[in-house]
Amino acid sequence: MTVTREAVLRALGDLALPGGGSLGSRDLVRALMIEGDSVRFVIEAPNPEEARALEPVRAAAEAAVRALPGVASVSAVLTAHGPAPKPPEPPSLKIGRHPTPQAGPQPVAGVQRILAIASGKGGVGKSTVSSNLAVALARQGRRVGLLDADIYGPSQPRMMGVNKRPASPDGKTIIPLQAHGVTMMSIGLMLKDDEAVIWRGPMLMGALQQMLGQVAWGELDVLIVDLPPGTGDVQLTLCQRTRLTGAIVVSTPQDVALLDARKALKMFDTLKTPVLGLVENMSTYVCPNCGHEEHIFGHGGVEEEARKLGLPFLGALPLALEVRVAGDAGTPVAAGEGPVAEAYARLAKGLVLGGMA
């Protein structure tokens, strides 16, 4: 008996599809060829994913055609009309925009206290103090966040040993990272290692606003904000737009550093931001070989300045090779043991007992 095209199409037409409908109703049969007692055809799905799901239908189609009188062999091939659907792209998150208007200084959701760590000039170890103080406070049992607000020169990712890009499930909320018991965020986590931030003031202000308001900080006892050196846009934005607990000013003991520290103190006074105290960094150097103590940058200058201004002197931190090595390695020295870690522990304990952290 001669096999006809109509008979084959009738046999295939009523075969049900997994998603509903049939081969006939969805018109998926293509390239039907009949040569004597051999039948070949193609079942064309919309995409590769649906084609894989139609494998049982392909086998059933071969069986249905093979059952027709006069058919000796059947070959059915599955194919797809279009490419596989692309996976949804993760929401894009852009840091750096013009700031949005707001009515006065605002708190950060879930954060009880915000401490700004500032300096009048660069090179006095402000970022080192910030990361180590954050870790030391975490070791005191506090829930601590660390925000690297030094937009042009972010160093906290390296110091805290973090290089993963923060997630953003909806393109708006930023999920911060965790390191050494501290919740942290930095613009450096959003950039390549050699990528520079080339922004004007409004972009800096907008970025800081985003990292304070869009980061899911969770419930924190204290958020440490590592400010850039000087008295610029970031400092102005933070003080005017965020409800700060206060600022801690870091300086080395020599007169040149203290000149700039006074400018930072004057800025906070002008902006009505409480100064919680001063910290003297690189106060003393002890030779690891002979134990000789040397005051390379002078000694006691910051404590004397605090006395003159009637401000608390929060403590002196040593100059030590292990601080630099630990920071470069991504494990702050305060996370370990030894004299330097103890100095940071004393500083953290003083802030906790004083109700500042």
C-alpha positions as CSV (number, residue, x, y, z in Angstrom):
1,M,0.0,0.0,0.0
2,T,1.3,3.5,-0.9
3,V,1.9,5.8,2.1
4,T,0.3,9.2,1.6
5,R,1.3,12.6,3.1
6,E,-2.2,13.1,4.4
7,A,-2.1,9.7,6.3
8,V,1.2,10.7,8.0
9,L,-0.1,14.1,9.0
10,R,-3.3,12.6,10.4
11,A,-1.2,10.1,12.5
12,L,1.0,12.9,13.9
13,G,-1.7,15.6,14.3
14,D,-3.3,14.4,17.5
15,L,-0.1,13.7,19.4
16,A,-0.3,15.7,22.6
17,L,2.5,18.1,23.6
18,P,3.8,18.6,27.3
19,G,2.8,22.3,27.3
20,G,-0.6,21.7,25.8
21,G,-1.9,21.4,22.3
22,S,-0.7,18.9,19.7
23,L,1.8,18.5,16.9
24,G,-1.0,19.4,14.5
25,S,-2.5,22.3,16.3
26,R,0.9,24.0,16.9
27,D,2.1,23.2,13.4
28,L,5.5,21.7,14.5
29,V,5.9,19.1,11.7
30,R,8.4,20.2,9.0
31,A,10.2,18.7,6.0
32,L,8.0,15.7,5.6
33,M,9.4,13.4,2.9
34,I,8.1,10.0,1.8
35,E,10.3,7.8,-0.4
36,G,8.6,4.4,-1.0
37,D,8.1,2.8,2.4
38,S,10.5,5.2,4.2
39,V,9.2,8.4,6.0
40,R,11.3,11.2,7.3
41,F,10.2,14.4,9.0
42,V,11.3,17.1,11.4
43,I,9.7,18.3,14.6
44,E,10.6,21.9,15.0
45,A,10.3,23.4,18.5
46,P,10.5,27.2,19.3
47,N,13.9,26.9,21.1
48,P,16.4,24.3,22.3
49,E,14.9,24.0,25.8
50,E,11.5,23.1,24.4
51,A,13.1,20.7,21.9
52,R,14.7,18.7,24.7
53,A,11.3,18.4,26.4
54,L,9.8,17.0,23.2
55,E,12.0,13.9,23.0
56,P,9.2,11.6,24.3
57,V,6.8,13.2,21.6
58,R,9.4,12.5,18.9
59,A,9.6,8.8,19.9
60,A,5.8,8.6,20.0
61,A,5.6,10.2,16.5
62,E,8.0,7.6,15.1
63,A,5.9,4.9,16.6
64,A,2.6,6.3,15.3
65,V,3.9,6.6,11.7
66,R,5.5,3.2,11.8
67,A,2.1,1.7,12.6
68,L,0.7,3.0,9.3
69,P,0.2,0.4,6.6
70,G,3.0,0.3,4.1
71,V,5.6,2.1,6.3
72,A,8.8,0.1,6.8
73,S,11.1,2.8,8.4
74,V,10.6,6.1,10.1
75,S,13.1,8.9,11.0
76,A,12.0,11.8,13.1
77,V,14.5,14.6,14.0
78,L,14.0,17.3,16.7
79,T,15.2,20.8,16.0
80,A,14.7,24.3,17.3
81,H,13.6,27.3,15.4
82,G,15.4,29.9,17.5
83,P,18.3,30.2,20.0
84,A,18.0,29.3,23.6
85,P,16.5,32.1,25.7
86,K,19.2,34.2,27.3
87,P,19.3,34.0,31.1
88,P,18.1,37.1,32.8
89,E,20.9,39.6,33.3
90,P,21.7,40.5,36.9
91,P,20.4,44.0,37.8
92,S,22.9,46.6,37.0
93,L,24.1,48.8,39.9
94,K,25.7,52.1,39.2
95,I,27.6,53.8,41.9
96,G,28.2,57.5,41.5
97,R,25.4,59.9,40.6
98,H,24.3,63.4,41.6
99,P,22.9,63.4,45.2
100,T,19.2,63.3,45.7
101,P,17.5,66.0,47.9
102,Q,16.8,65.2,51.5
103,A,15.5,67.2,54.5
104,G,18.4,67.6,56.9
105,P,20.7,64.9,58.4
106,Q,19.3,61.4,58.3
107,P,20.1,58.3,60.3
108,V,21.2,55.1,58.6
109,A,18.6,52.4,59.0
110,G,19.6,49.8,61.6
111,V,22.7,51.7,62.7
112,Q,22.9,53.0,66.3
113,R,26.1,55.1,66.1
114,I,28.2,56.5,63.3
115,L,31.8,57.4,63.9
116,A,33.8,59.4,61.3
117,I,37.5,58.7,61.3
118,A,39.2,61.8,59.9
119,S,42.6,63.4,59.4
120,G,43.8,66.8,58.2
121,K,46.3,65.3,55.9
122,G,47.1,62.0,54.2
123,G,49.8,59.5,55.4
124,V,49.0,59.6,59.1
125,G,47.5,56.1,59.1
126,K,43.8,57.1,59.2
127,S,42.7,54.1,57.1
128,T,44.9,51.7,59.1
129,V,43.3,53.0,62.3
130,S,39.8,52.7,60.8
131,S,40.2,49.0,59.8
132,N,41.9,48.0,63.0
133,L,39.5,49.9,65.3
134,A,36.6,48.2,63.5
135,V,38.1,44.8,64.1
136,A,39.0,45.6,67.7
137,L,35.4,46.8,68.4
138,A,34.1,43.5,66.8
139,R,36.4,41.6,69.2
140,Q,34.8,43.5,72.0
141,G,31.4,42.0,71.0
142,R,30.1,45.0,69.1
143,R,28.2,44.7,65.8
144,V,30.4,46.8,63.5
145,G,30.3,48.2,60.0
146,L,33.1,49.8,58.1
147,L,32.4,52.2,55.2
148,D,35.4,53.2,53.1
149,A,34.4,56.7,52.1
150,D,37.8,57.5,50.5
151,I,36.4,57.5,47.0
152,Y,39.6,58.5,45.2
153,G,41.9,56.2,47.2
154,P,39.9,53.3,48.6
155,S,42.2,51.0,50.6
156,Q,39.9,49.0,52.9
157,P,39.4,46.1,50.5
158,R,43.1,45.4,50.6
159,M,43.5,46.0,54.3
160,M,40.5,43.8,55.1
161,G,41.4,41.1,52.6
162,V,38.2,41.4,50.5
163,N,38.0,41.5,46.7
164,K,34.6,40.1,45.9
165,R,32.1,42.4,44.2
166,P,29.0,43.1,46.4
167,A,25.7,41.7,45.1
168,S,22.6,43.7,44.2
169,P,19.5,41.5,43.8
170,D,17.3,44.4,42.6
171,G,19.8,46.9,41.2
172,K,19.1,49.2,44.1
173,T,20.0,47.4,47.4
174,I,23.7,46.7,47.9
175,I,24.6,43.6,49.9
176,P,27.8,44.4,51.9
177,L,30.6,41.9,52.5
178,Q,31.9,40.4,55.7
179,A,35.5,40.2,56.9
180,H,37.0,39.6,60.4
181,G,33.6,40.0,62.0
182,V,33.0,43.4,60.3
183,T,30.4,44.3,57.7
184,M,32.1,46.4,55.1
185,M,31.6,48.4,51.9
186,S,33.9,50.3,49.7
187,I,33.8,51.9,46.2
188,G,37.0,49.9,45.7
189,L,34.9,46.7,45.6
190,M,33.1,48.0,42.6
191,L,36.2,48.8,40.5
192,K,39.1,46.9,38.9
193,D,42.4,47.2,40.7
194,D,43.9,49.6,38.3
195,E,40.7,51.6,37.6
196,A,40.7,55.2,38.7
197,V,37.7,57.2,39.9
198,I,37.5,60.4,37.9
199,W,34.5,62.3,39.3
200,R,33.6,65.8,40.1
201,G,32.2,66.7,43.5
202,P,28.5,66.0,42.9
203,M,29.4,62.4,41.9
204,L,31.3,61.9,45.1
205,M,28.5,63.2,47.1
206,G,26.0,60.9,45.3
207,A,28.2,57.9,45.8
208,L,28.5,58.5,49.5
209,Q,24.8,58.9,49.8
210,Q,24.3,55.6,48.0
211,M,26.7,53.7,50.1
212,L,25.0,55.0,53.3
213,G,21.4,54.6,52.2
214,Q,21.4,51.7,49.7
215,V,23.7,49.3,51.5
216,A,21.8,46.7,53.6
217,W,23.9,47.3,56.7
218,G,21.6,45.3,59.0
219,E,21.6,45.9,62.7
220,L,24.8,47.6,63.8
221,D,26.0,49.0,67.1
222,V,28.5,51.3,65.3
223,L,29.4,52.2,61.7
224,I,33.0,53.3,61.2
225,V,33.4,55.7,58.3
226,D,36.9,56.0,56.9
227,L,37.0,59.5,55.5
228,P,39.5,60.8,52.9
229,P,42.1,63.2,54.1
230,G,41.4,66.9,54.2
231,T,38.2,69.0,54.4
232,G,36.4,68.4,51.1
233,D,33.1,67.3,49.5
234,V,32.9,63.9,51.2
235,Q,33.4,65.4,54.7
236,L,30.9,68.1,54.0
237,T,28.3,65.7,52.6
238,L,28.6,63.3,55.5
239,C,28.3,65.9,58.2
240,Q,25.4,67.7,56.6
241,R,23.4,64.7,55.4
242,T,24.0,62.0,58.0
243,R,23.2,61.9,61.7
244,L,26.7,61.4,63.1
245,T,27.5,60.4,66.6
246,G,30.8,62.2,66.2
247,A,34.3,62.3,64.7
248,I,37.7,61.0,65.8
249,V,40.7,62.8,64.4
250,V,43.9,60.9,63.8
251,S,47.3,62.6,63.6
252,T,51.0,61.8,64.0
253,P,52.8,63.8,66.7
254,Q,54.9,66.2,64.5
255,D,54.0,69.8,64.1
256,V,53.3,69.6,60.3
257,A,50.6,66.9,60.9
258,L,49.1,68.8,63.8
259,L,48.7,71.9,61.6
260,D,46.4,70.0,59.3
261,A,44.7,68.2,62.1
262,R,43.7,71.6,63.5
263,K,42.0,72.4,60.2
264,A,40.0,69.1,60.4
265,L,39.0,70.0,63.9
266,K,37.9,73.5,62.8
267,M,35.9,72.0,60.0
268,F,33.9,69.7,62.4
269,D,33.4,72.7,64.7
270,T,32.0,74.8,61.8
271,L,29.7,71.9,60.7
272,K,28.5,71.4,64.3
273,T,29.8,67.8,64.4
274,P,31.0,66.6,67.8
275,V,34.7,65.6,68.0
276,L,34.9,62.6,70.3
277,G,38.6,62.8,70.7
278,L,42.1,62.6,69.1
279,V,44.3,59.6,68.5
280,E,48.1,59.8,68.1
281,N,49.3,57.3,65.5
282,M,52.9,56.2,64.9
283,S,53.6,57.5,68.4
284,T,56.5,55.2,69.4
285,Y,58.8,52.8,67.5
286,V,60.4,49.9,69.3
287,C,63.2,48.1,67.5
288,P,62.3,44.4,67.1
289,N,66.0,43.5,67.3
290,C,67.3,45.4,70.3
291,G,64.2,46.7,71.9
292,H,65.3,50.4,71.7
293,E,62.4,52.8,71.8
294,E,62.5,55.8,69.4
295,H,60.0,58.6,68.8
296,I,60.5,59.0,65.1
297,F,57.8,61.6,64.6
298,G,58.0,63.1,68.0
299,H,55.9,62.1,71.0
300,G,53.0,63.5,72.9
301,G,52.1,66.3,70.4
302,V,48.6,65.0,69.9
303,E,47.9,64.5,73.6
304,E,49.1,68.1,74.3
305,E,46.9,69.4,71.5
306,A,43.9,67.6,72.9
307,R,44.7,69.1,76.3
308,K,44.8,72.6,74.9
309,L,41.5,72.2,73.0
310,G,39.7,70.5,75.9
311,L,39.2,67.4,73.9
312,P,39.6,63.7,75.0
313,F,42.9,62.1,74.2
314,L,41.8,58.6,73.2
315,G,45.2,56.9,73.0
316,A,48.5,56.5,71.4
317,L,49.2,53.8,68.8
318,P,52.7,52.5,68.0
319,L,54.6,52.5,64.7
320,A,55.3,48.9,63.9
321,L,56.4,46.9,60.9
322,E,53.8,44.2,61.7
323,V,51.0,46.8,61.1
324,R,52.1,47.4,57.5
325,V,52.6,43.7,56.9
326,A,49.2,42.7,58.3
327,G,47.5,45.5,56.3
328,D,49.1,44.4,53.1
329,A,48.2,40.8,53.8
330,G,44.5,41.7,54.4
331,T,44.4,40.7,58.1
332,P,44.4,43.7,60.3
333,V,46.9,43.5,63.2
334,A,44.1,44.0,65.7
335,A,42.7,40.6,64.7
336,G,45.8,38.9,66.2
337,E,47.7,39.1,69.5
338,G,50.6,41.2,70.7
339,P,51.4,44.8,71.8
340,V,49.8,46.5,68.8
341,A,46.6,44.5,69.0
342,E,46.4,45.3,72.7
343,A,46.8,49.0,71.9
344,Y,43.8,48.8,69.6
345,A,41.9,46.8,72.1
346,R,42.4,49.5,74.7
347,L,41.2,52.2,72.3
348,A,38.1,50.1,71.4
349,K,37.4,49.4,75.1
350,G,37.6,53.1,75.9
351,L,35.1,53.9,73.2
352,V,32.7,51.2,74.4
353,L,33.0,52.3,78.0
354,G,32.5,55.9,77.1
355,G,29.3,55.1,75.2
356,M,30.8,56.1,71.9
357,A,30.7,52.7,70.2
